[in-house]
């Protein structure tokens, strides 16, 4: 009886929904796309009653103006202040005044303890504008679900998605400006950084600059 075992040739990339990130768009494996806007936030609790009412009115106006779906994504991660603490330590070493050096040391200890005890979080806010694969003209939904691979060539999908998403993005940026918020569309490099940090939350990772890259950023070939 043979004990030969067929090795499993696969890669974790086969389980990712992302096909590629290109032209400031996220291309998913089923042919849909998305553009992502990073936006600032407002501390609602610090506003006066009239300012809160005005903000609520403006926000309702934004929602009522939308003729397309959006997704709001809030990402919280523990704030990394290691670089700041390092600079304080260097300033303490180079300080010639003993009293100032001691105060820097006390301040550094206080900041480190505060962040550790209170679990200070860095919050980022994103708005996702999706482009469905059905907008490409695919009529058979069941075939689209069962299909493996993109329904059309990649460049065609990206060009079509960019044409549809650009006016939606511009409209949303104008509405955010009415709220006193600053919205910025994530570039290809920033999209890569975002998803790399999402999929590698327990490790410190740093992506490389992909300017001028011609190969797909997601290679779904097995190892």
C-alpha positions in Angstrom: 0.0 0.0 0.0 1.5 3.3 -1.1 1.9 6.0 1.5 2.5 8.7 -1.0 0.8 11.9 -0.1 0.1 14.6 -2.6 1.5 17.9 -1.3 -1.0 20.8 -1.0 0.2 23.6 -3.3 -1.5 26.8 -2.3 -0.9 30.2 -0.9 -2.7 32.5 1.5 -3.1 34.9 -1.4 -5.7 32.6 -2.9 -8.0 33.4 0.1 -7.7 37.2 -0.3 -10.5 39.0 -2.1 -8.0 41.5 -3.5 -6.9 40.9 -7.0 -4.7 44.0 -7.4 -4.3 47.6 -6.3 -3.7 49.9 -9.2 -4.7 53.4 -10.4 -5.6 54.4 -6.9 -8.3 51.6 -6.9 -8.8 48.3 -5.1 -9.6 45.6 -7.6 -11.4 42.5 -6.1 -11.3 39.0 -7.5 -14.9 39.1 -8.7 -14.3 42.1 -10.8 -15.7 44.7 -8.5 -13.6 47.7 -7.4 -13.5 50.4 -4.7 -12.0 53.8 -4.1 -11.3 54.7 -0.5 -11.3 58.2 1.0 -9.6 59.0 4.3 -11.3 61.7 6.2 -10.8 63.8 9.4 -13.2 63.7 12.3 -15.0 66.2 14.6 -15.2 65.9 18.4 -18.9 66.2 18.6 -19.0 66.4 22.3 -16.9 69.6 22.4 -19.3 71.5 20.1 -21.9 73.9 21.3 -25.6 73.0 21.0 -26.0 75.2 17.9 -22.9 73.8 16.3 -24.1 70.2 17.0 -27.5 71.0 15.3 -25.7 72.5 12.3 -23.4 69.5 12.0 -26.4 67.1 12.2 -28.2 69.1 9.5 -25.2 69.1 7.2 -24.7 65.3 7.8 -28.3 64.6 7.0 -27.8 66.6 3.8 -24.8 64.5 2.9 -26.8 61.3 3.3 -29.8 62.6 1.4 -27.6 63.7 -1.5 -26.2 60.2 -2.1 -27.5 58.2 -5.0 -25.0 55.5 -4.5 -23.9 53.2 -1.6 -21.0 54.0 0.6 -19.3 52.1 3.5 -17.9 53.9 6.6 -14.9 52.2 8.1 -13.4 53.1 11.4 -10.0 51.6 12.3 -8.5 51.8 15.8 -5.0 50.7 16.6 -2.8 51.2 19.7 -0.8 54.4 19.2 2.9 53.9 18.7 4.9 56.5 20.5 8.2 54.6 20.5 9.8 57.2 18.2 8.6 60.1 20.4 10.0 58.4 23.5 13.3 57.8 21.7 13.6 61.4 20.9 12.9 62.4 24.5 15.6 60.0 25.7 18.1 61.5 23.2 17.1 65.0 24.4 17.6 63.9 28.0 21.2 62.7 27.3 22.2 65.8 25.4 20.7 68.2 28.0 23.5 69.9 30.0 21.2 71.4 32.6 20.6 68.6 35.3 17.2 70.1 36.3 15.9 70.1 32.7 17.3 66.6 32.2 15.4 65.3 35.2 12.2 67.0 34.1 12.5 65.4 30.6 13.0 62.0 32.3 9.9 62.4 34.5 7.9 63.6 31.5 9.1 60.6 29.4 8.1 58.2 32.2 4.7 59.9 32.6 3.9 59.6 28.8 4.9 56.0 28.6 2.8 55.1 31.7 -0.2 57.0 30.4 -0.2 55.4 27.0 0.2 51.9 28.6 -2.4 52.3 31.3 -5.1 54.1 29.3 -4.5 52.2 26.0 -4.4 55.3 23.9 -5.8 54.5 20.4 -5.1 56.1 17.1 -8.3 56.3 15.1 -8.6 56.7 11.4 -11.8 57.1 9.4 -12.4 55.9 5.9 -15.3 56.1 3.4 -15.4 53.3 0.8 -17.2 53.9 -2.5 -17.8 50.5 -4.2 -18.1 49.7 -7.9 -20.1 46.5 -8.5 -19.1 44.0 -11.1 -22.7 44.2 -12.3 -21.9 47.7 -13.5 -19.7 46.1 -16.1 -22.7 44.7 -17.8 -22.6 41.2 -16.4 -26.2 40.0 -16.6 -25.9 36.5 -15.2 -25.3 36.9 -11.4 -25.1 33.2 -10.7 -22.4 32.8 -13.4 -20.5 35.7 -11.8 -20.6 34.1 -8.4 -19.4 30.7 -9.6 -16.8 32.2 -12.0 -13.2 32.0 -11.0 -11.1 35.0 -12.2 -12.0 38.4 -13.6 -15.0 38.6 -15.9 -13.2 41.1 -18.2 -9.6 42.2 -18.7 -8.1 44.0 -15.8 -7.4 47.3 -17.6 -10.9 47.4 -19.0 -12.4 46.9 -15.5 -10.1 49.6 -13.9 -10.9 52.1 -16.7 -14.6 51.5 -16.4 -14.5 51.7 -12.6 -12.5 54.9 -12.6 -15.0 56.5 -15.0 -17.9 55.6 -12.7 -16.2 56.3 -9.4 -14.6 59.7 -10.1 -17.8 61.8 -10.1 -19.0 60.0 -7.0 -15.7 60.7 -5.3 -15.8 64.4 -6.2 -19.4 64.7 -4.9 -18.5 63.1 -1.6 -15.4 65.3 -1.2 -17.6 68.4 -1.7 -20.1 67.1 0.9 -17.4 66.4 3.4 -16.1 69.9 2.9 -19.5 71.3 3.9 -19.2 69.4 7.1 -15.8 71.0 7.8 -14.0 67.7 7.1 -11.0 67.2 4.9 -11.3 64.1 2.7 -8.4 62.7 0.7 -8.5 59.8 -1.8 -5.9 57.1 -0.9 -3.3 56.7 -3.6 -2.1 53.3 -4.7 0.9 53.4 -2.3 -1.3 54.4 0.6 -3.8 51.7 -0.2 -1.0 49.1 -0.1 0.1 50.4 3.2 -3.4 50.3 4.6 -4.2 46.7 3.6 -0.7 45.5 4.5 -1.2 46.8 8.0 -4.7 45.3 8.2 -3.5 41.8 7.3 -0.3 42.1 9.5 -1.7 43.6 12.7 0.6 41.7 15.0 3.8 42.5 13.2 5.6 45.7 12.2 5.6 45.8 8.4 6.7 48.4 5.9 5.8 48.2 2.3 8.2 49.3 -0.5 7.5 52.1 -2.9 5.7 50.7 -5.9 6.2 53.7 -8.2 7.0 52.4 -11.6 6.1 48.8 -10.9 4.7 46.9 -13.8 4.0 43.5 -12.3 0.7 42.8 -10.5 0.9 43.6 -6.8 -1.0 40.4 -5.9 0.4 37.2 -7.4 -2.0 34.3 -7.1 0.3 31.6 -8.4 1.0 28.8 -5.9 4.3 28.4 -4.2 
